[in-house]
């Protein structure tokens, strides 16, 4: 209990406290009790089917359930085949590890270009085979068709995670003592399925438990491949909680009274001292426009003011003399 209090509660106390605070653009923090929890709870169970946070939560929950019910048994089964070095185990390892030895960005772009776009090979194949066609006879763009987008992103996530899981689970199985396996055979274990169910699974349960816990936490943090596929323009029907929070940080989402839902890393730009400031008063509602011709230039007294460049608003926080 002392270790938990010192190394978890104490270390993360500031983060825990953020859940009970409201943070304004100026950095001012106000204690609001359980208001943030109530907002989140009401958003999830909103009767409005178009409520973004409710859609994101449902998608994240579906991802976790599918991962738990379908993916984890598959990971364990194929890991067991590798552990027992069954026929084809080398091919399984090679195919599953291929995405891991290539840059994640490259894999994401290759997959996206293969299934999405007017000249995408997948769309051409659909049209040649006469499958997955819209009313006009064109192949569906799987990333931007509501009926297929979520399944497509889920498939990519599962495929990409196969290699990692086929490293972790077989390594856990290798830790099982050969004497235990031999003893189980003497006690009546006669086939692979009995061996897997009665011996292997109980002995690798700590590893399974770790994945179950991290998977549960990932409901609120895992964005999958959405940022790579869509950046901040993902259709509502594929968004999840991780993507929802990432977009809020990237876009500096502001709600009523200038309060932030999240207070994360903000983009920073450096501009020249002789940059011209166009129309505006320097407030958040009416920032200076950078790039418009004027006789006004940056000065030290502009610290704390707001400027707009390329439709994004920034706050001046430092001035180099």
C-alpha positions in Angstrom: 0.0 0.0 0.0 2.9 2.4 0.8 4.5 1.7 -2.5 1.2 2.3 -4.3 0.7 5.7 -2.5 4.3 6.8 -3.1 5.0 5.6 -6.6 1.6 6.0 -8.1 -0.7 8.4 -6.2 2.1 10.8 -5.3 3.8 10.7 -8.7 0.5 11.2 -10.6 -1.3 13.5 -8.1 -1.1 16.5 -10.5 -2.7 14.4 -13.3 -5.4 13.1 -11.0 -6.1 16.7 -9.8 -6.6 17.8 -13.4 -9.8 15.7 -13.6 -11.4 18.0 -11.0 -10.3 21.3 -12.5 -11.4 23.6 -15.3 -8.5 25.2 -17.3 -8.9 28.4 -19.2 -6.8 29.7 -22.1 -5.0 32.0 -19.7 -3.8 29.0 -17.7 -6.1 29.8 -14.8 -7.3 26.6 -13.0 -10.6 26.4 -11.1 -11.7 23.5 -9.0 -15.1 22.2 -10.4 -15.5 19.0 -8.4 -17.2 16.3 -10.5 -18.4 18.6 -13.2 -16.0 17.1 -15.8 -17.2 13.6 -15.0 -20.8 14.6 -15.3 -20.1 16.2 -18.7 -18.4 13.1 -19.9 -21.1 10.8 -18.5 -23.9 12.9 -20.0 -22.2 12.9 -23.3 -21.8 9.1 -23.4 -25.4 8.5 -22.6 -26.8 11.3 -24.6 -30.1 10.6 -26.3 -28.8 12.4 -29.4 -27.5 9.8 -31.7 -25.2 12.3 -33.3 -23.3 13.1 -30.1 -19.7 12.8 -31.0 -18.4 11.6 -27.6 -21.1 8.9 -27.4 -20.1 7.6 -30.9 -16.4 7.7 -30.0 -17.0 5.7 -26.8 -19.2 3.1 -28.5 -16.5 2.6 -31.2 -13.8 2.3 -28.6 -15.9 -0.2 -26.6 -16.5 -2.3 -29.7 -12.8 -2.3 -30.5 -12.1 -3.6 -27.0 -14.8 -6.3 -27.1 -13.7 -7.5 -30.5 -10.1 -7.5 -29.4 -11.0 -9.5 -26.3 -13.4 -12.0 -27.8 -11.9 -12.6 -31.3 -8.4 -11.2 -31.5 -6.9 -12.5 -28.2 -7.9 -16.2 -28.9 -6.4 -15.9 -32.3 -3.2 -14.4 -30.9 -2.9 -17.2 -28.4 -3.7 -19.9 -30.9 -1.1 -18.8 -33.5 1.4 -18.2 -30.7 0.9 -21.7 -29.5 1.5 -23.0 -33.1 4.8 -21.1 -33.0 5.6 -22.4 -29.6 5.1 -26.0 -30.7 6.8 -25.3 -34.1 4.0 -26.8 -36.0 3.9 -27.1 -39.8 4.0 -23.6 -41.4 5.2 -21.8 -38.2 8.0 -20.1 -40.1 5.6 -18.7 -42.7 3.2 -17.5 -40.0 6.1 -15.7 -38.2 7.3 -14.1 -41.5 3.9 -12.8 -42.6 3.0 -11.5 -39.1 6.4 -9.8 -38.6 6.5 -8.1 -42.0 4.7 -4.9 -40.9 7.0 -4.7 -37.9 10.3 -4.4 -39.9 8.9 -1.6 -42.1 8.3 2.0 -40.9 4.8 2.3 -39.4 4.2 5.5 -41.5 5.2 3.7 -44.7 2.9 0.7 -43.9 0.0 3.2 -43.2 0.5 5.1 -46.4 0.8 1.9 -48.5 -2.4 0.5 -47.0 -4.2 3.8 -47.4 -3.2 4.2 -51.1 -4.1 0.6 -51.8 -7.7 0.9 -50.7 -8.5 4.6 -51.0 -8.5 7.0 -53.8 -9.8 7.1 -57.4 -6.9 5.0 -58.7 -6.6 2.7 -55.7 -5.9 -0.9 -56.7 -8.5 -2.3 -54.3 -11.3 -0.2 -56.0 -10.1 -1.4 -59.4 -10.3 -5.0 -58.2 -13.8 -4.5 -56.8 -15.0 -3.2 -60.2 -13.3 -6.0 -62.1 -14.9 -8.6 -59.8 -18.2 -6.8 -59.6 -18.2 -6.7 -55.8 -18.5 -3.9 -53.2 -20.0 -1.5 -55.9 -22.2 1.5 -55.3 -25.3 2.4 -57.2 -23.3 3.9 -60.0 -21.2 0.8 -60.4 -18.0 2.2 -58.9 -16.0 0.4 -56.2 -16.5 1.6 -52.6 -13.8 3.7 -51.0 -13.5 1.6 -47.9 -12.2 4.4 -45.7 -15.0 6.8 -46.5 -18.0 4.5 -46.8 -19.9 4.2 -43.5 -20.7 0.6 -43.9 -17.0 -0.4 -44.3 -14.8 2.3 -42.7 -14.9 1.1 -39.1 -14.3 -2.6 -40.2 -11.4 -1.5 -42.4 -9.6 0.5 -39.7 -10.2 -2.4 -37.3 -8.8 -4.9 -39.7 -5.7 -2.8 -40.1 -5.2 -2.5 -36.4 -5.5 -6.3 -35.9 -3.2 -7.1 -38.7 -0.5 -4.6 -37.5 -0.7 -5.9 -33.9 -0.3 -9.5 -34.8 3.5 -9.3 -35.0 3.8 -7.8 -31.6 1.5 -10.4 -30.0 3.3 -13.2 -31.7 6.5 -12.1 -30.0 5.1 -11.6 -26.5 2.9 -14.7 -26.1 5.5 -17.3 -27.5 8.2 -15.8 -25.3 5.9 -16.2 -22.3 5.2 -19.8 -23.3 8.9 -20.5 -23.6 9.3 -19.8 -19.9 7.2 -22.9 -19.1 9.5 -25.6 -17.7 9.9 -28.6 -20.0 9.5 -30.8 -16.8 6.0 -29.4 -16.4 5.1 -30.3 -20.0 6.5 -33.8 -19.5 4.7 -34.3 -16.2 1.4 -33.3 -17.8 1.8 -36.0 -20.4 2.3 -38.6 -17.7 -0.9 -37.3 -16.0 -3.0 -37.8 -19.2 -2.6 -34.8 -21.4 -2.8 -36.4 -24.8 -3.3 -33.7 -27.4 -2.4 -30.1 -28.1 -5.8 -28.6 -27.2 -5.6 -30.2 -23.7 -2.1 -29.0 -23.3 -3.1 -25.4 -24.3 -6.1 -25.3 -22.1 -4.9 -27.1 -19.0 -1.2 -26.2 -18.9 -0.2 -23.3 -21.1 -3.0 -20.9 -20.5 -2.9 -21.0 -16.7 0.9 -20.6 -16.7 0.9 -17.5 -19.0 -2.1 -15.9 -17.3 0.0 -13.1 -15.8 0.8 -12.0 -19.4 -2.9 -12.3 -20.4 -3.8 -10.3 -17.3 -1.4 -7.5 -18.3 -2.9 -7.3 -21.8 -6.5 -7.3 -20.4 -5.6 -4.3 -18.1 -3.8 -2.3 -20.7 -6.6 -3.1 -23.2 -9.2 -1.7 -20.8 -7.1 1.5 -20.3 -6.8 1.7 -24.1 -10.5 2.3 -24.5 -9.8 5.9 -23.6 -6.4 6.3 -25.3 -6.0 4.1 -28.3 -6.8 5.9 -31.5 -5.8 3.1 -33.9 -4.7 4.1 -37.4 -7.1 7.0 -37.6 -4.6 9.8 -37.4 -2.5 8.2 -40.1 -5.5 7.6 -42.4 -7.4 10.9 -41.8 -5.3 13.2 -39.7 -8.0 15.4 -38.1 -10.7 14.9 -40.8 -11.9 11.4 -39.9 -15.7 10.8 -40.5 -17.7 10.8 -37.3 -18.7 7.2 -37.7 -15.1 5.8 -37.3 -13.8 8.1 -34.5 -12.9 6.7 -31.1 -11.9 8.1 -27.7 -8.2 8.2 -28.4 -8.7 10.0 -31.7 -11.3 12.3 -30.0 -8.8 13.5 -27.4 -5.9 13.7 -29.9 -7.9 16.0 -32.1 -8.9 18.2 -29.1 -5.2 18.7 -28.3 -4.1 19.3 -31.9 -7.0 21.7 -32.6 -6.9 23.4 -29.2 -10.6 22.7 -28.8 -12.3 25.4 -26.7 -15.8 25.2 -25.2 -18.0 27.6 -23.3 -16.4 30.4 -21.4 -13.0 29.7 -22.9 -12.5 26.4 -21.0 -10.4 23.6 -22.4 -11.6 20.0 -22.4 -7.9 19.0 -22.4 -4.7 20.9 -21.7 -2.1 19.1 -23.7 0.8 20.0 -26.0 0.1 22.9 -28.3 1.7 23.7 -31.6 4.3 26.4 -31.4 5.6 28.7 -34.2 8.5 31.1 -34.3 8.0 34.3 -36.4 10.4 37.2 -37.3 10.4 40.4 -35.2 9.6 42.4 -38.3 6.5 40.5 -39.1 3.6 42.8 -39.9 0.4 42.5 -37.9 -2.8 43.0 -39.8 -6.3 43.9 -38.6 -7.4 42.8 -35.2 -7.1 43.8 -31.5 -5.0 41.0 -30.2 -7.8 39.3 -28.2 -8.7 35.6 -28.6 -12.0 36.7 -30.3 -10.3 39.2 -32.6 -6.6 38.2 -33.1 -4.0 40.0 -35.1 -3.9 38.6 -38.7 -0.3 37.7 -39.7 0.5 38.3 -43.4 -1.8 41.3 -44.0 0.1 44.5 -44.9 0.1 47.1 -42.2 2.4 49.4 -40.3 2.2 47.5 -37.0 5.0 45.2 -35.9 5.6 42.8 -33.0 6.7 44.4 -29.8 7.3 43.3 -26.2 4.0 44.7 -25.2 2.3 42.1 -27.5 3.2 39.3 -25.2 -0.1 37.7 -24.1 -1.9 38.8 -27.3 -3.3 36.5 -29.9 -2.3 36.2 -33.6 -3.9 34.3 -36.4 -2.0 32.6 -39.2 -3.4 30.1 -41.8 -6.7 30.0 -39.9 -5.0 28.9 -36.6 -4.8 31.1 -33.6 -1.6 31.3 -31.5 -0.8 33.2 -28.3 2.4 35.3 -28.1 4.4 33.9 -25.1 7.9 35.1 -25.6 9.7 37.9 -27.4 13.4 37.7 -28.5 15.2 41.1 -28.2 
